């Protein structure tokens, strides 16, 4: 995961790379969608925005998990579980303090501080 993130982070200023933080999508999905559409030059009629934003909400995507959750290898027992709770930092709930410390140490070894600050800003 950090290899992929680090690659995107290193290229984030290139015109064909856009990093979007999940917390920003949760805070202002419509605004983030408009920023992306503007960046990519996608014209969307104003009347279609409400339906598009609603379709992209966590709840609606979870309702359509059978169509939207990636499972090319057929390993998911429940595609809805792919969407879980819809919050950032859920993995912290699975780790005890020692496990969290190990994760943080490993993350610091694999990713630059500015990427980690962006990624873990809710911590």
C-alpha positions as CSV (number, residue, x, y, z in Angstrom):
1,X,0.0,0.0,0.0
2,X,2.7,2.5,0.9
3,X,4.6,1.7,-2.4
4,X,1.5,2.7,-4.4
5,X,0.8,5.7,-2.2
6,X,4.4,6.8,-2.3
7,X,4.4,6.6,-6.1
8,X,1.2,8.7,-6.4
9,X,2.5,11.1,-3.8
10,X,5.8,11.6,-5.7
11,X,3.8,12.4,-8.9
12,X,0.9,14.3,-7.3
13,X,1.9,17.5,-9.1
14,X,1.7,15.9,-12.6
15,X,-1.4,16.9,-14.6
16,X,-2.7,13.3,-14.8
17,X,-2.5,12.5,-11.1
18,X,-5.1,13.6,-8.5
19,X,-5.0,12.5,-4.9
20,X,-8.3,12.7,-3.1
21,X,-8.5,12.1,0.7
22,X,-11.5,10.1,1.8
23,X,-12.1,12.5,4.7
24,X,-12.5,15.3,2.1
25,X,-15.0,13.3,0.2
26,X,-17.0,12.6,3.4
27,X,-16.9,16.3,4.4
28,X,-17.9,17.7,1.0
29,X,-18.6,15.1,-1.6
30,X,-20.3,17.5,-4.0
31,X,-17.5,20.0,-3.7
32,X,-14.8,17.4,-4.3
33,X,-16.7,16.0,-7.2
34,X,-17.0,19.4,-8.8
35,X,-13.3,20.0,-8.3
36,X,-12.5,16.8,-10.1
37,X,-14.9,17.5,-12.9
38,X,-13.4,21.0,-13.3
39,X,-9.9,19.6,-13.2
40,X,-10.7,17.0,-15.9
41,X,-12.8,19.3,-18.0
42,X,-16.0,17.3,-17.5
43,X,-19.1,19.4,-18.1
44,X,-22.1,18.2,-16.0
45,X,-25.5,19.8,-16.3
46,X,-26.4,21.5,-13.0
47,X,-29.6,19.4,-12.8
48,X,-27.6,16.2,-12.8
49,X,-25.3,17.1,-9.8
50,X,-27.7,16.1,-7.0
51,X,-28.3,12.6,-8.5
52,X,-24.6,12.1,-9.2
53,X,-23.6,13.2,-5.7
54,X,-26.3,11.0,-4.1
55,X,-25.2,8.0,-6.2
56,X,-21.6,8.5,-4.9
57,X,-22.5,8.5,-1.2
58,X,-21.2,5.7,1.0
59,X,-24.7,4.5,1.7
60,X,-25.7,4.3,-1.9
61,X,-22.5,2.6,-2.9
62,X,-22.9,0.1,-0.1
63,X,-26.5,-0.6,-1.3
64,X,-25.0,-1.5,-4.7
65,X,-22.1,-3.5,-3.4
66,X,-22.9,-6.4,-5.6
67,X,-22.2,-4.2,-8.6
68,X,-19.5,-1.9,-7.2
69,X,-17.3,-3.9,-4.8
70,X,-14.2,-5.2,-6.6
71,X,-13.9,-9.0,-6.2
72,X,-12.1,-10.2,-9.3
73,X,-10.7,-13.2,-7.4
74,X,-14.0,-14.1,-5.7
75,X,-12.7,-13.9,-2.2
76,X,-15.3,-11.7,-0.6
77,X,-17.9,-13.5,1.5
78,X,-20.0,-10.4,1.6
79,X,-19.4,-7.5,-0.9
80,X,-21.2,-5.1,1.4
81,X,-18.5,-5.7,4.0
82,X,-16.1,-4.1,1.5
83,X,-17.7,-0.8,2.5
84,X,-17.7,-1.5,6.2
85,X,-18.5,1.6,8.3
86,X,-17.3,4.3,6.0
87,X,-14.9,6.1,8.3
88,X,-11.2,6.8,8.2
89,X,-8.8,5.2,10.7
90,X,-10.9,2.1,11.2
91,X,-7.8,-0.1,11.4
92,X,-6.8,1.6,14.7
93,X,-9.7,-0.1,16.4
94,X,-8.2,-3.5,15.5
95,X,-4.8,-2.8,17.1
96,X,-3.7,-2.7,20.6
97,X,-1.2,0.1,21.6
98,X,1.8,-2.1,20.8
99,X,0.4,-3.0,17.4
100,X,-0.3,0.6,16.6
101,X,3.2,1.6,17.6
102,X,4.6,-1.1,15.3
103,X,2.4,0.2,12.5
104,X,3.5,3.8,13.0
105,X,7.2,2.7,13.1
106,X,6.8,0.7,9.9
107,X,4.9,3.5,8.2
108,X,7.7,6.0,9.1
109,X,10.2,3.6,7.5
110,X,8.2,3.3,4.3
111,X,6.7,6.7,3.6
112,X,7.9,10.3,3.8
113,X,6.6,12.5,6.7
114,X,4.5,14.8,4.4
115,X,2.6,11.8,2.9
116,X,2.0,10.3,6.4
117,X,0.7,13.7,7.6
118,X,-1.7,13.9,4.7
119,X,-2.8,10.2,5.0
120,X,-3.2,10.2,8.8
121,X,-4.5,13.7,9.4
122,X,-7.4,12.4,11.4
123,X,-5.2,10.6,13.9
